[in-house]
Amino acid sequence: MNADRLPPVAPEVTATLVENLSPRLRKRLDAAVTKLGARTTRRDGDTVTIEVDDETELRLHAPGGVVATTDAITCGCLLAPACVHRAAAACAAPAADLVPEPVDRPTAEVPDPASVTDLAAASATAPAPVTDPASATDPAPVTDPAPTPALDSVPSPEVASPDQRAAADALWSAGAAVLEAGVDGAGAVTQSALLRAAHTARLRQLPRASGAALSVVTLLRAARAGDPSYRTADLVTALAELLGTAHRVGTSSGAELAAVRGRARRPYSPDGSLRLYGLFTEPVVTDSGHGGVRTWVAGSDGRLFTVGDVAPGGVGRALGVADRAVRLGDSALTHRELGRAGLAVAGATVSPDGRLGAGKGVKAVTARGAAWTEPPLAALWETPPSEQVTRALRSTSRYADPDGGGSDLLFLDVELLGAVRESGGSCLLARCAGGVAVRLTVADDDPALAHRDNVTLLAAAPGTRLRIIGRLVPAPHPRLTLLACSHPSGEGTIDLGFDRLRRADLPDPTAPVHPAPPRPGGTGAHSPLYLLERRVEQTVPAGRAALGMLGDVTAETRRIRRAGLPTAAGLLTALCASAARRDRDLFGRLLPADTDGFASYWLAAARYTAAVAESLCSAAWEPTQEGVR
């Protein structure tokens, strides 16, 4: 049974069913979830039936597409309704992300990432950890600055209510429990605690923290089910977002508190009339088996928008959908045609991430497009690469404001230098403005798509000058995935996932160009930051205890300090010491582990490594001295 075949279940329903189980049945819950996963299901309208055995059926009734009450899950076994089957079915189904009632509160931008050279700033999202007195290199605890007395004429900034603080504390405890247990130990019972905390946070008008908790549950289930699309880095990010947001609820005020609270999702908002110009179309193929396309367009003011069509079907669907009409107003343009044409849209609606809505009130007609060298599109290439990277990093940051929008695309004028070998294969090296050497990689290696063949042909034409569009890959050296480029002849553009270049399209080879690797200084290409990053990631699969058994990390911290990262070295020492620390009472019995203290250190390390990685990426794109001259 695939979990996608079950209707989503409201978090409070799952939490209630698990909480009502006896201790004996709770121990059997994970096995029951696995057993139900092997059973067949059938759907009849709003009801999904699972065959528990030859004589017993389990039904999930989901009017409106969501199982909203505990009574909507019924079982025909003799122990029902106190059986384990109902809770197992709820745990096996996706968690419904219900949207809370919107509240009229101001919103604000989330502050920029903390300074990567200051521990206090790097760990500002975590409560002050208790420093191990035995470790002289542990970072000092972080304390909130003393409040400044408000003048009578200045109203005090809004702070979180006691109910919101209590909800945030419950989220923190649930997240810390996941770090304590790791993926292997975070079964259905641990997940139900997260779901209960998420439900309470939603009722207390904390949608951002609630959504983070649901993301953690979804990723935990994917990890435990062996989902091929699961990545440990995603769960690290989700856990750090959950813990950081939960902590900041109690320490923020005013506009910062409004950003920490978040707001109920408003998928699309009105944006009036838009004049749009096509840029390119890219295939979308996911590890979960979905496929389709995304067409990028730009407004007359330079804003970027997308029109997408993604559904189950894989790469075959992506190839077919590219030549289907876009779902936007009365336009008859296909996705690939829109990538080179234009649209005039009335009654436009736009999501926070730039997706164009296709509601009944949206009207769209075909209009003239613009070449990449003509206004308004030409302006996209006029921004210096380093400024574009700064903007893209705000969008791709692991802890970006969910409502911040933005794009991770870069628009560069480059000169191709040829192929360069690297671990795992080869890529295309190019030089952009400022003399920066950029590694251009393949967006998708599927042989049905044209990416790999096109990049291989371009690598055989050093000296060719192109105008390109790529997606930033955060790395210690300049790197992006190549999505589209101008035609080598200078006329038209190439969607590198769909259009196939021919050797005849390339100019005659010029004198050989000897590609130079990115400059060694200042890029952080060999930074030992990964020594801290891998400890942060190792905690998630196996839990705190596994990290505590790693032993002495003196050699690693010494190497980090030699690289000029004393804060990282201090965090690594403190993290591993906290993981291994277990105090005893007067009778020599082990006391419970300090899960809150360990979660504080882990959060500080996770946020610090993310901030340093972004800083190294940004620095790598600064113009070289040769480029400045």
C-alpha positions as CSV (number, residue, x, y, z in Angstrom):
1,M,0.0,0.0,0.0
2,N,1.3,3.4,-1.0
3,A,0.7,6.2,1.6
4,D,-0.3,8.4,-1.3
5,R,-3.3,6.2,-1.8
6,L,-4.6,7.1,1.6
7,P,-6.4,10.4,2.3
8,P,-4.6,13.0,4.4
9,V,-5.4,12.8,8.1
10,A,-5.7,15.9,10.4
11,P,-2.7,16.0,12.8
12,E,-5.0,16.1,15.9
13,V,-6.8,13.0,14.7
14,T,-3.6,11.0,14.5
15,A,-2.3,12.4,17.9
16,T,-5.6,11.5,19.6
17,L,-5.7,8.0,18.3
18,V,-2.1,7.3,19.4
19,E,-2.6,8.9,22.8
20,N,-5.7,6.7,23.5
21,L,-3.7,3.5,22.9
22,S,-2.6,1.5,25.9
23,P,1.1,1.3,26.6
24,R,1.1,-2.3,25.3
25,L,-0.5,-1.3,22.0
26,R,1.9,1.7,21.6
27,K,4.8,-0.7,21.6
28,R,3.1,-2.6,18.7
29,L,2.2,0.5,16.8
30,D,5.3,0.8,14.5
31,A,4.9,-2.9,13.5
32,A,1.2,-2.4,12.8
33,V,2.0,0.6,10.5
34,T,4.4,-1.6,8.6
35,K,2.0,-4.4,8.4
36,L,-0.8,-2.2,7.1
37,G,1.6,-0.9,4.4
38,A,1.5,-4.3,2.8
39,R,-2.3,-4.5,2.6
40,T,-4.4,-3.7,-0.4
41,T,-6.7,-0.7,-0.5
42,R,-9.7,0.4,-2.6
43,R,-11.5,3.7,-2.9
44,D,-15.2,4.3,-3.2
45,G,-16.0,8.0,-3.3
46,D,-14.8,9.7,-0.2
47,T,-14.0,6.4,1.6
48,V,-10.8,4.3,1.4
49,T,-10.9,0.7,2.6
50,I,-7.9,-1.3,3.8
51,E,-8.2,-5.0,4.1
52,V,-6.6,-5.8,7.4
53,D,-7.2,-9.5,6.9
54,D,-9.6,-11.8,5.2
55,E,-12.4,-10.9,7.5
56,T,-11.6,-7.4,8.8
57,E,-11.8,-4.1,7.0
58,L,-10.6,-0.7,8.0
59,R,-12.3,2.4,6.6
60,L,-11.1,6.0,6.3
61,H,-13.9,8.5,5.5
62,A,-12.6,11.7,4.1
63,P,-15.4,14.1,3.1
64,G,-13.7,17.1,1.4
65,G,-10.5,15.0,1.0
66,V,-9.3,15.1,4.6
67,V,-10.0,12.7,7.5
68,A,-11.0,15.4,10.1
69,T,-12.4,13.4,13.1
70,T,-11.4,10.2,14.9
71,D,-14.9,8.8,14.2
72,A,-14.0,8.9,10.5
73,I,-11.6,6.0,10.9
74,T,-13.5,2.8,11.7
75,C,-12.3,-0.8,12.1
76,G,-14.2,-4.1,12.0
77,C,-12.0,-6.0,14.4
78,L,-13.2,-7.2,17.8
79,L,-11.1,-4.7,19.8
80,A,-12.4,-1.7,17.9
81,P,-12.5,1.2,18.6
82,A,-9.6,0.6,21.1
83,C,-7.6,-1.4,18.5
84,V,-4.2,-0.5,17.1
85,H,-5.4,-0.6,13.5
86,R,-7.1,2.8,13.6
87,A,-4.0,4.6,14.9
88,A,-1.8,2.6,12.5
89,A,-3.9,3.8,9.5
90,A,-3.7,7.4,10.7
91,C,0.1,7.1,11.1
92,A,0.5,5.5,7.6
93,A,-1.5,8.3,5.9
94,P,-0.1,11.7,5.0
95,A,-0.5,14.5,7.5
96,A,-3.0,17.1,6.4
97,D,-1.6,20.6,6.4
98,L,-4.7,22.5,7.5
99,V,-4.6,26.2,7.1
100,P,-5.6,28.2,10.2
101,E,-8.0,31.1,10.2
102,P,-6.1,34.1,9.0
103,V,-5.4,36.8,11.6
104,D,-4.9,40.5,10.9
105,R,-1.3,40.9,11.9
106,P,1.5,42.8,10.2
107,T,4.2,40.7,8.6
108,A,7.9,41.4,8.3
109,E,11.0,40.1,6.6
110,V,13.0,37.5,8.6
111,P,16.3,39.0,9.6
112,D,19.4,38.2,7.6
113,P,21.4,35.1,8.6
114,A,23.7,35.5,11.6
115,S,27.2,36.7,11.2
116,V,29.4,33.6,10.4
117,T,32.2,34.9,12.6
118,D,30.3,35.5,15.7
119,L,29.0,32.6,17.9
120,A,26.5,34.8,19.7
121,A,24.9,35.7,16.4
122,A,25.2,32.2,15.0
123,S,23.4,30.7,17.9
124,A,20.9,33.4,18.5
125,T,18.2,31.1,17.4
126,A,18.9,28.6,20.2
127,P,18.4,28.9,23.9
128,A,21.5,29.5,25.9
129,P,23.1,26.1,26.4
130,V,24.7,25.0,29.6
131,T,28.4,25.0,28.9
132,D,30.4,22.0,30.1
133,P,32.9,23.3,32.7
134,A,35.3,20.6,31.6
135,S,35.7,22.0,28.1
136,A,37.7,25.2,28.0
137,T,36.8,25.7,24.3
138,D,33.1,25.5,24.6
139,P,31.3,28.7,23.4
140,A,30.0,30.9,26.1
141,P,26.3,30.8,26.7
142,V,24.2,33.3,24.8
143,T,22.0,35.7,26.9
144,D,19.3,38.0,25.6
145,P,20.2,41.7,26.0
146,A,18.5,43.5,28.8
147,P,15.3,45.1,27.7
148,T,15.4,48.9,27.3
149,P,12.7,50.6,29.4
150,A,10.0,52.0,27.1
151,L,9.2,55.6,27.1
152,D,5.7,56.6,28.1
153,S,5.1,58.0,24.6
154,V,6.3,54.8,22.8
155,P,4.0,51.8,23.0
156,S,5.7,48.5,24.0
157,P,6.2,46.1,21.2
158,E,3.9,43.1,21.0
159,V,5.1,39.9,22.6
160,A,3.9,36.3,22.4
161,S,1.0,35.4,24.6
162,P,1.4,32.8,27.4
163,D,-0.6,30.3,25.3
164,Q,1.8,30.8,22.3
165,R,4.8,30.4,24.6
166,A,3.4,27.2,25.9
167,A,2.7,25.9,22.4
168,A,6.3,26.9,21.3
169,D,7.7,25.0,24.3
170,A,5.8,21.9,23.3
171,L,7.2,22.1,19.8
172,W,10.7,22.5,21.1
173,S,10.4,19.5,23.4
174,A,8.9,17.4,20.5
175,G,11.7,18.4,18.2
176,A,14.4,17.7,20.9
177,A,12.9,14.3,21.3
178,V,13.4,13.6,17.6
179,L,17.1,14.5,17.9
180,E,17.4,12.3,21.0
181,A,15.9,9.3,19.2
182,G,17.1,9.8,15.7
183,V,15.2,8.6,12.6
184,D,15.5,5.0,13.7
185,G,13.9,5.7,17.1
186,A,11.4,8.4,16.0
187,G,8.5,6.0,15.4
188,A,4.7,6.7,15.4
189,V,4.6,7.6,19.1
190,T,7.3,10.3,18.7
191,Q,5.6,11.6,15.5
192,S,2.3,11.8,17.2
193,A,3.8,14.1,19.8
194,L,5.0,16.4,17.0
195,L,1.5,16.3,15.4
196,R,-0.2,17.2,18.7
197,A,2.3,20.1,19.2
198,A,1.7,21.2,15.5
199,H,-2.1,21.2,16.1
200,T,-1.8,23.2,19.2
201,A,0.5,25.7,17.5
202,R,-2.0,26.1,14.7
203,L,-4.8,26.9,17.2
204,R,-2.5,29.4,18.8
205,Q,-1.9,31.2,15.5
206,L,1.7,30.0,15.0
207,P,1.4,28.7,11.4
208,R,5.1,28.9,10.6
209,A,6.1,26.7,13.6
210,S,3.2,24.3,12.9
211,G,4.2,23.9,9.3
212,A,7.8,23.2,10.3
213,A,6.6,20.4,12.6
214,L,4.5,18.8,9.9
215,S,7.5,19.0,7.5
216,V,9.6,17.1,10.1
217,V,6.9,14.4,10.4
218,T,6.6,14.0,6.6
219,L,10.4,13.7,6.3
220,L,10.6,11.2,9.2
221,R,8.1,9.0,7.5
222,A,9.9,9.2,4.2
223,A,13.2,8.3,5.8
224,R,11.7,5.3,7.7
225,A,9.9,4.1,4.5
226,G,13.1,4.3,2.4
227,D,11.7,6.9,0.1
228,P,14.3,7.5,-2.7
229,S,13.6,11.2,-2.7
230,Y,14.5,11.6,1.0
231,R,17.7,13.5,1.9
232,T,19.1,13.8,5.3
233,A,20.0,17.4,4.7
234,D,16.3,18.2,4.2
235,L,15.5,16.8,7.6
236,V,18.4,18.7,9.2
237,T,16.9,21.9,7.7
238,A,13.4,21.1,8.8
239,L,14.5,20.3,12.4
240,A,16.6,23.4,12.6
241,E,13.7,25.5,11.3
242,L,11.3,23.9,13.9
243,L,13.6,24.4,16.9
244,G,14.8,27.9,15.8
245,T,11.2,29.1,15.3
246,A,9.9,27.5,18.5
247,H,12.7,29.3,20.5
248,R,12.2,32.6,18.8
249,V,8.5,32.7,19.7
250,G,9.5,33.4,23.3
251,T,12.3,35.8,22.7
252,S,11.0,38.0,19.8
253,S,8.7,41.0,19.8
254,G,7.2,43.4,17.4
255,A,7.9,42.9,13.7
256,E,10.3,40.0,14.4
257,L,7.6,38.2,16.3
258,A,5.2,38.7,13.4
259,A,7.7,37.1,11.0
260,V,8.3,34.2,13.5
261,R,4.6,33.6,13.9
262,G,4.2,33.5,10.1
263,R,0.9,33.6,8.4
264,A,-1.7,31.3,7.0
265,R,-0.9,30.3,3.5
266,R,-2.6,32.4,0.9
267,P,-1.6,30.4,-2.2
268,Y,-2.5,33.2,-4.7
269,S,-3.1,36.9,-4.4
270,P,-4.4,39.4,-7.0
271,D,-1.7,41.2,-9.0
272,G,-3.8,43.1,-11.6
273,S,-2.7,43.3,-15.2
274,L,0.7,41.9,-16.3
275,R,2.7,42.1,-19.5
276,L,4.8,39.0,-19.6
277,Y,7.8,38.0,-21.8
278,G,8.9,34.4,-22.2
279,L,12.4,33.3,-21.1
280,F,12.7,29.5,-21.3
281,T,11.0,26.2,-20.4
282,E,12.6,23.6,-18.3
283,P,11.6,19.9,-17.7
284,V,10.7,18.9,-14.1
285,V,11.3,15.3,-13.1
286,T,11.2,14.3,-9.5
287,D,12.5,11.2,-7.6
288,S,8.9,10.6,-6.5
289,G,7.8,9.8,-10.1
290,H,6.3,13.2,-11.0
291,G,7.0,14.9,-14.3
292,G,6.1,18.0,-16.2
293,V,7.4,21.4,-17.2
294,R,8.0,24.9,-15.8
295,T,8.0,27.9,-18.1
296,W,9.7,31.1,-16.8
297,V,8.5,34.5,-17.9
298,A,9.4,38.0,-16.8
299,G,7.3,41.0,-16.3
300,S,8.0,44.5,-17.7
301,D,9.4,45.4,-14.2
302,G,11.8,42.5,-14.2
303,R,9.9,40.3,-11.8
304,L,10.0,36.6,-12.6
305,F,7.0,34.3,-12.8
306,T,6.4,30.6,-13.6
307,V,3.7,28.6,-15.3
308,G,3.9,25.0,-14.4
309,D,2.3,21.6,-15.2
310,V,3.6,18.8,-13.0
311,A,1.8,15.6,-12.2
312,P,2.6,11.8,-11.8
313,G,4.3,10.5,-14.9
314,G,8.0,10.9,-14.9
315,V,10.2,12.0,-17.8
316,G,7.8,10.8,-20.4
317,R,5.1,13.2,-19.2
318,A,7.7,16.0,-19.1
319,L,8.5,15.5,-22.8
320,G,4.8,15.4,-23.7
321,V,3.5,18.3,-21.6
322,A,6.1,20.7,-23.2
323,D,4.0,20.8,-26.3
324,R,0.7,21.2,-24.6
325,A,-1.1,24.5,-24.2
326,V,-0.5,26.4,-21.0
327,R,-3.3,26.5,-18.5
328,L,-3.7,30.3,-18.4
329,G,-6.7,32.2,-19.7
330,D,-7.5,31.9,-23.3
331,S,-4.0,31.5,-24.5
332,A,-3.3,28.7,-27.1
333,L,0.4,28.9,-26.6
334,T,2.3,25.7,-25.7
335,H,4.8,25.8,-22.9
336,R,7.7,25.8,-25.3
337,E,6.1,28.5,-27.4
338,L,5.4,30.7,-24.3
339,G,9.2,30.4,-23.5
340,R,9.9,32.6,-26.5
341,A,6.6,34.6,-26.9
342,G,4.7,36.9,-24.6
343,L,1.4,37.2,-22.8
344,A,-0.9,40.0,-21.7
345,V,-2.7,38.9,-18.6
346,A,-5.7,40.6,-16.9
347,G,-6.9,39.7,-13.4
348,A,-3.6,37.9,-12.7
349,T,-3.1,36.0,-9.4
350,V,0.4,35.1,-8.1
351,S,1.6,32.8,-5.3
352,P,4.4,34.0,-3.0
353,D,6.9,32.0,-5.0
354,G,5.9,33.5,-8.3
355,R,3.6,30.9,-9.7
356,L,0.8,32.3,-11.9
357,G,-2.7,31.2,-11.1
358,A,-5.1,29.9,-13.6
359,G,-8.4,30.7,-12.0
360,K,-11.6,31.5,-13.9
361,G,-11.1,35.2,-13.5
362,V,-7.7,35.2,-15.2
363,K,-7.7,36.4,-18.8
364,A,-4.6,36.0,-21.0
365,V,-4.0,36.6,-24.7
366,T,-0.9,36.0,-26.8
367,A,1.4,39.0,-27.3
368,R,4.8,39.8,-28.7
369,G,7.8,38.4,-26.9
370,A,11.3,40.0,-26.6
371,A,14.7,38.7,-27.4
372,W,17.2,38.3,-24.5
373,T,19.1,41.3,-25.8
374,E,16.0,43.6,-25.9
375,P,14.2,45.4,-23.1
376,P,12.9,44.5,-20.7
377,L,14.7,41.1,-20.6
378,A,18.2,42.5,-21.3
379,A,18.1,44.2,-17.9
380,L,18.3,40.8,-16.2
381,W,21.9,40.3,-17.5
382,E,23.0,43.8,-16.5
383,T,23.1,43.0,-12.8
384,P,26.7,42.0,-11.7
385,P,27.0,38.2,-10.9
386,S,27.9,38.8,-7.3
387,E,24.7,40.8,-6.7
388,Q,22.6,38.2,-8.4
389,V,24.1,35.5,-6.2
390,T,23.3,37.5,-3.1
391,R,19.7,37.7,-4.2
392,A,19.6,34.0,-5.1
393,L,21.0,33.0,-1.8
394,R,18.2,34.9,0.0
395,S,15.8,32.6,-2.0
396,T,17.7,29.3,-1.6
397,S,18.8,29.8,2.1
398,R,17.8,26.8,4.2
399,Y,16.1,29.2,6.6
400,A,14.7,31.8,4.2
401,D,11.4,33.6,5.0
402,P,8.7,31.3,3.6
403,D,6.9,34.4,2.3
404,G,10.0,36.0,0.9
405,G,9.6,34.8,-2.6
406,G,12.6,35.5,-5.0
407,S,14.3,33.3,-7.5
408,D,17.5,31.2,-7.6
409,L,18.2,31.9,-11.3
410,L,21.3,33.6,-12.5
411,F,21.6,35.5,-15.8
412,L,25.2,35.6,-17.1
413,D,27.2,36.4,-20.1
414,V,30.0,33.9,-20.4
415,E,32.9,32.7,-22.5
416,L,33.2,28.9,-22.6
417,L,36.6,27.5,-21.6
418,G,36.0,23.8,-22.1
419,A,35.5,20.7,-20.0
420,V,37.1,20.3,-16.6
421,R,37.3,17.0,-14.6
422,E,36.1,16.9,-11.1
423,S,35.2,14.2,-8.6
424,G,32.1,12.3,-9.9
425,G,32.6,13.3,-13.6
426,S,33.2,16.4,-15.5
427,C,31.5,19.8,-16.1
428,L,31.8,22.8,-18.4
429,L,34.0,25.6,-17.3
430,A,33.2,29.2,-18.3
431,R,34.3,32.7,-17.4
432,C,31.7,35.4,-16.6
433,A,31.9,39.1,-15.8
434,G,34.6,39.9,-13.2
435,G,36.8,37.1,-14.4
436,V,35.0,34.6,-12.3
437,A,35.4,31.0,-13.4
438,V,32.0,29.2,-13.2
439,R,31.4,25.5,-13.3
440,L,28.3,24.7,-15.5
441,T,26.7,21.4,-14.7
442,V,24.0,19.2,-16.2
443,A,20.5,19.9,-14.7
444,D,19.3,16.3,-15.3
445,D,21.3,13.3,-16.5
446,D,18.2,11.4,-17.8
447,P,19.2,10.3,-21.4
448,A,15.7,11.1,-22.6
449,L,16.4,14.8,-22.0
450,A,18.9,16.8,-23.9
451,H,20.9,18.3,-21.0
452,R,23.9,16.0,-21.1
453,D,24.3,15.9,-24.9
454,N,24.0,19.7,-25.1
455,V,26.6,20.4,-22.4
456,T,29.0,17.9,-24.0
457,L,28.7,19.7,-27.4
458,L,29.3,23.1,-25.8
459,A,32.3,21.8,-24.0
460,A,33.8,21.1,-27.4
461,A,33.5,24.8,-28.4
462,P,35.9,26.8,-26.2
463,G,36.0,30.5,-26.9
464,T,32.3,30.6,-27.7
465,R,30.5,33.5,-26.0
466,L,26.9,32.9,-24.8
467,R,24.2,34.5,-22.8
468,I,23.0,31.8,-20.3
469,I,20.4,31.2,-17.6
470,G,21.3,28.8,-14.8
471,R,20.2,27.8,-11.3
472,L,22.6,28.6,-8.5
473,V,24.2,25.6,-6.7
474,P,25.3,26.8,-3.3
475,A,29.0,25.7,-3.1
476,P,32.4,27.0,-2.0
477,H,33.1,27.7,-5.7
478,P,31.0,29.3,-8.4
479,R,28.6,26.7,-9.7
480,L,25.3,26.5,-11.4
481,T,23.1,24.1,-13.4
482,L,22.8,25.2,-17.0
483,L,19.1,25.5,-18.1
484,A,19.1,27.7,-21.2
485,C,21.4,29.6,-23.5
486,S,21.5,31.8,-26.5
487,H,22.0,30.0,-29.8
488,P,25.7,29.9,-30.7
489,S,24.7,31.6,-34.0
490,G,23.4,34.6,-32.1
491,E,19.8,34.1,-33.2
492,G,17.2,32.7,-30.8
493,T,17.6,30.7,-27.6
494,I,18.0,27.0,-26.6
495,D,16.0,25.3,-23.9
496,L,18.8,22.9,-23.0
497,G,16.4,20.2,-21.6
498,F,14.3,20.0,-24.8
499,D,16.2,21.5,-27.8
500,R,19.1,19.5,-29.1
501,L,22.1,21.3,-30.5
502,R,24.0,19.9,-33.5
503,R,27.7,20.1,-34.2
504,A,26.8,22.3,-37.2
505,D,25.3,24.9,-34.8
506,L,28.7,25.5,-33.1
507,P,31.2,27.9,-34.4
508,D,34.5,26.7,-35.8
509,P,37.0,25.9,-33.0
510,T,39.2,28.8,-32.1
511,A,42.7,28.5,-30.6
512,P,42.6,26.2,-27.7
513,V,41.7,27.7,-24.4
514,H,43.3,26.2,-21.3
515,P,40.7,26.3,-18.6
516,A,41.9,27.5,-15.3
517,P,40.3,26.1,-12.1
518,P,38.7,28.6,-9.7
519,R,41.3,30.6,-7.8
520,P,42.4,29.0,-4.7
521,G,42.3,32.0,-2.4
522,G,39.1,33.2,-0.7
523,T,36.7,30.5,-2.1
524,G,36.8,28.2,0.8
525,A,36.9,25.3,-1.6
526,H,38.9,23.2,0.8
527,S,37.3,24.5,4.0
528,P,37.1,21.9,6.9
529,L,33.7,23.1,7.7
530,Y,32.4,19.8,6.6
531,L,33.8,18.2,9.7
532,L,31.2,20.1,11.7
533,E,28.5,19.6,9.1
534,R,28.8,15.9,9.0
535,R,28.4,15.7,12.8
536,V,25.3,17.7,12.6
537,E,23.9,15.4,9.9
538,Q,25.1,12.2,11.7
539,T,22.9,13.1,14.7
540,V,19.7,12.9,12.6
541,P,19.7,9.3,11.5
542,A,21.0,7.7,14.7
543,G,20.3,10.2,17.5
544,R,22.3,11.8,20.3
545,A,23.7,8.6,21.8
546,A,25.4,7.6,18.5
547,L,27.1,10.9,18.3
548,G,28.3,10.6,21.9
549,M,30.1,7.4,21.0
550,L,32.4,9.0,18.4
551,G,35.1,9.6,21.0
552,D,37.8,12.3,21.0
553,V,37.4,15.0,18.3
554,T,40.6,16.9,19.2
555,A,42.3,16.2,15.9
556,E,39.2,17.5,14.0
557,T,38.9,20.7,16.1
558,R,42.6,21.4,15.7
559,R,42.3,21.2,11.9
560,I,39.3,23.5,12.0
561,R,41.1,26.1,14.1
562,R,44.1,26.1,11.7
563,A,41.7,27.0,8.9
564,G,40.6,30.1,10.9
565,L,37.2,28.8,12.2
566,P,37.6,28.9,16.0
567,T,33.8,29.2,16.4
568,A,33.2,26.0,14.4
569,A,35.8,24.2,16.5
570,G,34.2,25.3,19.7
571,L,30.8,24.2,18.5
572,L,32.1,20.8,17.5
573,T,33.7,20.3,20.9
574,A,30.6,21.4,22.7
575,L,28.2,19.4,20.5
576,C,30.1,16.1,21.0
577,A,30.7,16.7,24.7
578,S,26.9,17.4,25.2
579,A,26.1,14.2,23.3
580,A,28.3,12.0,25.5
581,R,27.5,13.7,28.8
582,R,25.4,11.6,31.2
583,D,25.3,12.6,34.9
584,R,24.6,10.2,37.8
585,D,22.7,10.7,41.0
586,L,24.2,10.1,44.5
587,F,23.6,6.4,44.1
588,G,25.4,6.1,40.8
589,R,22.4,5.8,38.7
590,L,22.3,7.5,35.3
591,L,20.1,10.6,35.2
592,P,18.0,11.4,32.1
593,A,20.0,13.0,29.3
594,D,19.8,16.7,28.9
595,T,17.9,16.7,25.7
596,D,17.2,20.5,25.8
597,G,20.9,21.3,26.2
598,F,22.0,19.0,23.4
599,A,19.2,20.4,21.1
600,S,20.6,23.9,21.8
601,Y,24.1,23.0,20.8
602,W,22.9,21.1,17.7
603,L,20.8,24.0,16.6
604,A,23.6,26.5,17.0
605,A,25.9,24.2,15.0
606,A,23.3,23.7,12.2
607,R,22.6,27.4,11.8
608,Y,26.3,28.3,12.0
609,T,27.3,25.9,9.3
610,A,24.5,27.1,7.0
611,A,25.5,30.7,7.5
612,V,29.2,30.0,6.8
613,A,28.4,27.9,3.7
614,E,26.3,30.8,2.3
615,S,29.1,33.3,3.1
616,L,31.7,31.1,1.3
617,C,29.4,30.8,-1.7
618,S,28.9,34.5,-1.9
619,A,32.6,35.3,-1.5
620,A,33.5,32.9,-4.3
621,W,31.5,35.0,-6.8
622,E,33.4,38.2,-6.0
623,P,35.3,39.6,-9.1
624,T,39.0,38.5,-9.4
625,Q,41.7,41.1,-9.5
626,E,42.3,40.3,-13.1
627,G,38.6,40.8,-13.8
628,V,38.6,44.2,-12.1
629,R,41.5,45.3,-14.2
